[in-house]
């Protein structure tokens, strides 16, 4: 269960110019105070949520930001997220995300205000606060602090889509918290901030079929990743030449294979466009570089969040204006499909072009149409009405299949009543 934090103790922060959070590293306690302070100062635009606990019992904080109703989902408002410090010794991402929270809440920047008006932005500065506490400034290469307190690499701990064995058979509480969060919030777009290289990493993180590392949405991933890179101002670090031949963008498996990564988990299970941002060649560089890291990532971070406004969104309802359970949206024949929310919503990031949009019900196509997507950050907005007479037969087919495997005359009436309530059918059962 998520816990909303309502702490109205005002914590004084040091002000440097227009930046309300000083350019230095912050430990877990200081990070928590900053987030609580900002949530208290801006209660109509910020909601601090504990999505779970670390192995060591520390709160895993996520700040939800929006110009209105940050503490709840709003119909058709896209949900996006940034996560950092998954590996506790990769710390630059934590700091730039703290600065981003402050910037979105306090800046008069037009882009920041547009984002706050059009999206709900979730920011988790530290996914591994226990590892953070074990790490040391100036440690560029070691693994000290990388793992959680149970010595689990969190980016090797998510269930593999095809069931491959993981490094650890134990599910870390940090991993479980993220999985629960993803199951509850329909994220459209996500980025996970790491350190130790300078590159944008896209799915797939491993070779699922043969030696092909490209997903069906590789066109989208390449555009979004290169848009981010094109807006960054590189800092002078020795590792910048490592990915120069690929313009600082790589598919994960082409770099090195990862089984159990968070990126592929979110993409394959929920259709979220997930990227991994490696933004510092040194995992834990000197604090004197933090202002530079913020300056070269800020505009790219803002622009990246706008990518959630591309493509198509809408509602899928029946003739009674009720959502249709168990529906999904497929674009052309791309996998993965996107689950329709319990409210009937869907979002799909797409590049300009013409596509076939299909609505699936229990894996059966019940609706299909052609859509044309323009080069705009205002998505095509659809309301699709599908009669219950179109999809109900597939339920009845499922009922017949169930009856052949154990549904008896004595319990079939209960099953039918359940189906009637499930599909909001207003006839005598």
LUMFITOR-346995 format. One line per 10 residues: number of its first residue (from 1); their letters; for each residue x, y, z of C-alpha. Coordinates in nm, 3 decimals. Each point is the difference from the previous one (the first is absolute). Layout:
LUMFITOR-346995
NUM> a> X/Y/Z | ...
END
This chain:
LUMFITOR-346995
1> xxxxxxxxxx> 0.000/0.000/0.000 | 0.117/0.351/-0.076 | 0.023/0.246/0.289 | -0.045/0.371/-0.057 | 0.230/0.219/0.204 | -0.158/0.302/0.167 | 0.288/0.154/0.190 | -0.029/0.374/0.038 | 0.322/0.062/0.185 | 0.183/0.260/-0.205
11> xxxxxxxxxx> 0.365/-0.090/-0.053 | 0.219/0.298/-0.088 | 0.214/-0.046/-0.308 | 0.303/0.191/-0.116 | -0.070/0.224/-0.298 | 0.261/0.043/-0.274 | -0.122/0.246/-0.263 | -0.333/-0.128/-0.132 | 0.070/-0.355/0.113 | -0.176/-0.086/0.325
21> xxxxxxxxxx> 0.198/-0.322/0.051 | 0.374/0.041/0.037 | 0.235/-0.167/-0.245 | 0.144/-0.269/0.222 | -0.075/-0.362/0.076 | -0.286/-0.076/0.235 | -0.026/-0.312/0.213 | -0.326/-0.186/0.055 | -0.109/0.209/0.299 | 0.069/0.327/-0.182
31> xxxxxxxxxx> -0.174/-0.123/-0.314 | -0.305/-0.096/0.203 | -0.007/0.342/0.168 | 0.020/0.179/-0.335 | -0.287/-0.202/-0.145 | -0.215/0.046/0.310 | 0.075/0.372/0.001 | -0.099/0.046/-0.364 | -0.317/-0.208/0.043 | -0.095/0.218/0.297
41> xxxxxxxxxx> 0.074/0.326/-0.180 | -0.192/-0.097/-0.316 | -0.286/-0.227/0.114 | -0.213/0.078/-0.309 | 0.278/-0.099/-0.239 | 0.199/-0.270/0.182 | -0.094/-0.321/0.178 | 0.270/-0.206/0.169 | -0.072/-0.373/-0.012 | 0.173/-0.288/0.172
51> xxxxxxxxxx> -0.027/-0.286/-0.250 | 0.176/-0.250/0.223 | 0.298/-0.066/0.227 | 0.359/-0.090/-0.072 | 0.165/-0.312/0.141 | 0.127/0.219/0.284 | -0.343/0.150/0.072 | 0.051/0.337/-0.170 | -0.294/0.158/-0.180 | 0.007/-0.015/-0.380
61> xxxxxxxxxx> -0.125/0.350/-0.082 | -0.167/0.104/-0.322 | -0.116/0.359/-0.051 | -0.308/0.043/-0.218 | -0.010/0.341/-0.169 | -0.273/0.176/-0.194 | -0.166/0.341/-0.012 | -0.320/-0.161/0.124 | -0.095/-0.312/0.199 | 0.351/-0.146/0.036
71> xxxxxxxxxx> -0.134/-0.253/0.251 | -0.231/-0.182/-0.242 | -0.029/-0.127/-0.354 | -0.195/0.232/-0.233 | -0.182/-0.143/-0.301 | 0.225/0.001/-0.311 | 0.280/0.195/0.169 | 0.316/-0.198/-0.082 | 0.218/-0.134/0.280 | 0.380/0.017/-0.038
81> xxxxxxxxxx> 0.285/-0.085/0.235 | 0.369/0.050/0.065 | 0.196/-0.234/0.229 | 0.363/0.032/0.113 | 0.253/-0.160/0.233 | -0.115/-0.355/-0.073 | 0.363/-0.088/0.052 | 0.081/0.177/0.325 | 0.348/0.110/-0.108 | -0.126/0.176/-0.316
91> xxxxxxxxxx> -0.103/0.327/0.154 | -0.006/0.282/-0.257 | -0.354/-0.098/-0.106 | -0.126/0.042/0.356 | 0.122/0.357/0.015 | -0.125/0.108/-0.345 | -0.342/-0.144/0.082 | -0.011/0.199/0.324 | 0.084/0.311/-0.199 | -0.270/-0.089/-0.253
101> xxxxxxxxxx> -0.267/-0.032/0.270 | 0.091/0.344/0.128 | 0.012/0.147/-0.351 | -0.342/-0.133/-0.099 | -0.153/0.142/0.317 | 0.166/0.341/0.003 | 0.100/0.095/-0.353 | -0.186/0.241/-0.227 | 0.140/-0.187/-0.300 | -0.267/-0.045/-0.268
111> xxxxxxxxxx> 0.090/-0.362/-0.070 | -0.005/-0.091/0.367 | -0.341/0.157/0.043 | -0.136/-0.178/-0.308 | 0.121/-0.332/0.132 | -0.158/0.060/0.338 | -0.329/0.090/-0.170 | -0.010/-0.301/-0.231 | 0.152/-0.292/0.192 | 0.048/-0.155/0.339
121> xxxxxxxxxx> 0.374/-0.036/0.050 | 0.130/-0.253/0.251 | 0.359/0.039/0.121 | 0.179/-0.256/0.216 | 0.348/0.136/0.081 | 0.123/-0.319/0.171 | -0.114/-0.356/-0.057 | 0.288/-0.136/0.209 | 0.049/0.225/0.303 | 0.182/-0.274/0.192
131> xxxxxxxxxx> 0.262/-0.032/-0.271 | 0.030/0.378/-0.011 | 0.100/0.008/0.365 | 0.282/-0.249/-0.068 | 0.147/0.194/-0.294 | 0.281/0.255/-0.005 | 0.058/0.321/-0.194 | 0.282/-0.039/-0.251 | -0.056/-0.372/-0.057 | -0.034/-0.019/-0.378
141> xxxxxxxxxx> 0.025/-0.370/-0.069 | -0.049/-0.234/0.297 | -0.317/-0.189/0.094 | -0.008/0.119/0.361 | -0.360/0.109/0.064 | -0.129/-0.134/-0.333 | -0.218/-0.270/0.154 | -0.276/0.006/0.259 | 0.067/-0.118/0.356 | -0.072/-0.358/-0.104
151> xxxxxxxxxx> 0.274/0.025/-0.265 | -0.254/-0.002/-0.285 | 0.055/0.196/-0.319 | -0.340/0.164/-0.042 | 0.045/0.027/-0.376 | 0.030/-0.379/-0.025 | -0.295/-0.075/0.228 | -0.316/0.057/-0.206 | -0.186/-0.302/-0.140 | 0.124/-0.085/-0.348
161> xxxxxxxxxx> -0.281/0.012/-0.256 | 0.083/-0.348/-0.126 | 0.087/-0.147/0.336 | 0.380/-0.005/-0.017 | 0.175/-0.058/0.332 | 0.118/0.306/0.191 | 0.323/0.058/0.191 | -0.192/-0.028/0.327 | -0.309/-0.209/0.074 | -0.095/0.253/0.269
171> xxxxxxxxxx> -0.227/0.288/-0.098 | 0.135/0.316/0.162 | -0.254/0.223/0.179 | 0.114/0.290/-0.219 | -0.083/-0.205/-0.310 | -0.337/-0.104/0.140 | -0.085/0.364/0.077 | 0.071/0.107/-0.357 | -0.199/-0.292/-0.142 | -0.299/0.093/0.215
181> xxxxxxxxxx> 0.032/0.364/-0.104 | 0.009/-0.089/-0.370 | -0.308/-0.221/0.039 | -0.196/0.289/0.153 | 0.105/0.298/-0.213 | -0.032/-0.012/-0.382 | 0.335/0.153/-0.086 | 0.040/0.112/-0.360 | 0.367/0.101/0.011 | 0.291/-0.063/0.235
191> xxxxxxxxxx> 0.373/0.056/0.041 | 0.240/-0.156/0.248 | 0.317/0.198/0.082 | 0.330/-0.183/0.044 | 0.371/0.084/0.002 | 0.324/-0.154/-0.119 | -0.036/0.085/-0.369 | -0.137/0.267/-0.232 | -0.267/-0.164/-0.218 | -0.376/-0.045/-0.037
201> xxxxxxxxxx> -0.094/-0.367/0.025 | -0.320/-0.130/-0.166 | -0.175/-0.340/-0.009 | 0.072/-0.275/-0.038 | 0.240/-0.070/0.284 | 0.046/-0.358/-0.112 | -0.036/-0.206/-0.318 | -0.343/-0.156/0.036 | -0.012/-0.143/-0.353 | 0.325/-0.084/-0.177
211> xxxxxxxxxx> 0.240/0.293/-0.007 | -0.258/0.273/-0.066 | 0.015/0.278/0.261 | -0.260/0.230/-0.160 | -0.351/0.025/0.139 | -0.306/0.063/-0.217 | 0.011/0.359/0.124 | 0.364/0.054/-0.089 | -0.094/0.296/-0.223 | -0.156/0.172/0.301
221> xxxxxxxxxx> 0.289/-0.085/0.228 | 0.263/0.125/-0.244 | -0.179/0.333/-0.049 | -0.057/0.060/0.371 | 0.352/-0.103/0.100 | 0.166/0.216/-0.265 | -0.223/0.293/0.093 | 0.132/-0.024/0.355 | 0.363/-0.029/-0.106 | -0.031/0.291/-0.242
231> xxxxxxxxxx> -0.102/0.229/0.284 | 0.276/-0.092/0.241 | 0.321/0.194/0.031 | 0.270/-0.257/0.059 | 0.233/0.042/0.292 | 0.371/-0.060/-0.043 | 0.042/-0.362/0.109 | 0.226/-0.273/-0.127 | -0.269/-0.254/-0.093 | -0.185/0.217/-0.250
241> xxxxxxxxxx> 0.161/-0.174/-0.298 | -0.134/-0.344/0.098 | -0.330/0.041/-0.186 | 0.096/0.267/-0.252 | -0.051/-0.241/-0.292 | -0.364/-0.053/0.100 | -0.061/0.370/0.080 | -0.026/-0.090/0.372 | -0.308/-0.222/-0.048 | 0.006/-0.379/0.032
251> xxxxxxxxxx> -0.242/-0.286/0.034 | 0.074/-0.165/0.331 | 0.078/-0.347/-0.134 | 0.248/0.144/-0.249 | 0.192/0.145/0.293 | -0.030/-0.297/0.237 | -0.291/-0.231/0.078 | -0.205/0.045/0.315 | -0.257/-0.249/0.129 | -0.252/0.141/0.246
261> xxxxxxxxxx> 0.038/0.368/-0.088 | -0.262/0.256/0.097 | -0.006/0.157/-0.346 | -0.115/-0.309/-0.187 | -0.236/-0.095/0.282 | -0.194/0.328/-0.027 | 0.000/-0.003/-0.379 | -0.100/-0.362/-0.061 | -0.260/-0.025/0.277 | -0.164/0.343/-0.028
271> xxxxxxxxxx> 0.107/0.152/-0.331 | 0.169/0.291/0.180 | 0.268/0.164/-0.212 | 0.297/-0.056/0.232 | 0.354/0.129/-0.044 | 0.315/-0.017/0.211 | 0.202/0.322/0.020 | 0.370/-0.045/0.078 | 0.095/0.362/0.070 | 0.335/-0.004/0.182
281> xxxxxxxxxx> 0.313/-0.191/-0.090 | 0.103/0.001/0.367 | -0.258/-0.169/0.221 | 0.047/0.239/0.292 | 0.198/0.304/-0.123 | 0.099/0.300/0.206 | -0.278/0.227/0.117 | 0.154/0.296/-0.184 | -0.132/-0.153/-0.326 | -0.366/-0.019/0.104
291> xxxxxxxxxx> -0.098/0.342/-0.137 | 0.144/-0.101/-0.337 | -0.189/-0.329/-0.002 | -0.325/0.183/0.078 | 0.062/0.263/-0.267 | 0.071/-0.248/-0.276 | -0.293/-0.227/0.087 | -0.272/0.251/0.092 | -0.137/0.086/-0.344 | 0.030/-0.360/-0.117
301> xxxxxxxxxx> -0.190/-0.121/0.306 | -0.281/0.245/-0.064 | -0.021/-0.077/-0.370 | 0.001/-0.373/0.067 | -0.314/0.030/0.213 | -0.180/0.164/-0.294 | 0.042/-0.320/-0.202 | -0.295/-0.142/0.197 | -0.218/0.242/-0.198 | 0.081/-0.162/-0.335
311> xxxxxxxxxx> -0.217/-0.250/-0.181 | -0.351/-0.097/0.100 | -0.208/-0.021/0.316 | -0.365/-0.056/0.070 | -0.285/-0.190/0.157 | -0.142/-0.340/-0.090 | -0.358/-0.043/0.123 | -0.308/-0.206/-0.067 | -0.340/0.134/-0.105 | -0.083/0.074/0.363
321> xxxxxxxxxx> 0.311/0.224/0.032 | 0.160/-0.261/0.225 | 0.359/-0.123/-0.030 | 0.044/-0.344/-0.156 | 0.207/-0.226/0.226 | 0.297/-0.198/-0.128 | 0.064/0.215/-0.307 | 0.330/0.094/-0.158 | 0.118/0.224/-0.281 | 0.231/-0.122/-0.274
331> xxxxxxxxxx> 0.161/0.225/-0.262 | 0.052/-0.184/-0.329 | 0.138/-0.332/0.122 | 0.242/0.150/0.251 | 0.073/-0.168/0.327 | -0.046/0.065/0.283 | -0.362/0.103/0.002 | -0.122/0.268/0.242 | -0.253/-0.084/0.269 | -0.310/0.217/0.016
341> xxxxxxxxxx> -0.048/0.140/0.352 | -0.304/-0.081/0.218 | -0.131/0.345/-0.101 | 0.022/-0.091/-0.369 | 0.310/0.211/-0.075 | 0.295/-0.074/-0.222 | 0.310/0.184/-0.117 | 0.246/-0.095/-0.273 | 0.308/0.203/-0.093 | 0.044/-0.001/-0.378
351> xxxxxxxxxx> 0.206/0.181/-0.261 | -0.169/0.183/-0.290 | -0.156/-0.244/-0.245 | -0.302/-0.216/-0.079 | -0.077/-0.301/0.219 | -0.267/-0.262/0.060 | -0.141/0.020/0.351 | -0.160/-0.321/0.126 | -0.194/-0.061/0.319 | 0.046/-0.349/0.140
361> xxxxxxxxxx> -0.234/-0.177/0.237 | 0.131/-0.323/0.146 | 0.252/-0.001/-0.288 | -0.274/0.037/-0.262 | -0.022/0.306/-0.226 | -0.335/0.171/0.065 | 0.075/0.335/-0.165 | 0.241/0.130/-0.263 | 0.055/0.333/-0.170 | 0.269/0.199/-0.173
371> xxxxxxxxxx> 0.146/0.301/0.178 | 0.231/0.273/-0.121 | 0.246/0.154/0.244 | 0.145/0.344/-0.066 | 0.325/0.152/0.118 | -0.153/0.157/0.308 | 0.031/-0.011/0.377 | -0.380/-0.006/0.019 | -0.115/-0.362/-0.038 | -0.286/-0.119/-0.214
381> xxxxxxxxxx> -0.292/-0.034/0.243 | -0.254/-0.276/-0.070 | -0.316/-0.128/0.162 | -0.073/-0.349/-0.126 | -0.344/-0.152/0.063 | -0.031/-0.377/-0.036 | -0.335/-0.172/0.043 | -0.018/-0.275/0.259 | -0.143/-0.225/-0.271 | 0.341/0.010/-0.166
391> xxxxxxxxxx> 0.212/-0.114/0.295 | -0.247/-0.194/0.219 | 0.005/-0.309/-0.226 | 0.369/-0.040/0.079 | -0.092/-0.007/0.370 | -0.258/-0.265/-0.067 | 0.258/-0.200/-0.191 | 0.222/0.022/0.306 | -0.293/-0.111/0.214 | -0.052/-0.304/-0.221
401> xxxxxxxxxx> 0.368/-0.081/0.023 | -0.020/0.025/0.378 | -0.302/-0.229/0.011 | 0.199/-0.268/-0.179 | 0.260/0.020/0.275 | -0.211/-0.007/0.313 | -0.290/0.250/-0.007 | -0.313/-0.196/0.093 | -0.373/0.077/-0.028 | 0.004/0.067/0.374
411> xxxxxxxxxx> 0.258/0.280/-0.024 | -0.060/0.129/-0.354 | -0.271/0.241/0.116 | 0.246/0.164/0.239 | 0.253/0.029/-0.281 | -0.256/0.161/-0.230 | -0.101/0.247/0.269 | 0.366/0.086/0.044 | 0.046/0.056/-0.373 | -0.309/0.218/-0.016
421> xxxxxxxxx> 0.128/0.223/0.280 | 0.347/0.005/-0.148 | -0.115/0.124/-0.338 | -0.275/0.234/0.130 | -0.264/-0.182/-0.208 | -0.351/0.118/0.084 | -0.211/-0.304/-0.086 | -0.153/-0.271/0.213 | 0.254/-0.259/0.106
END
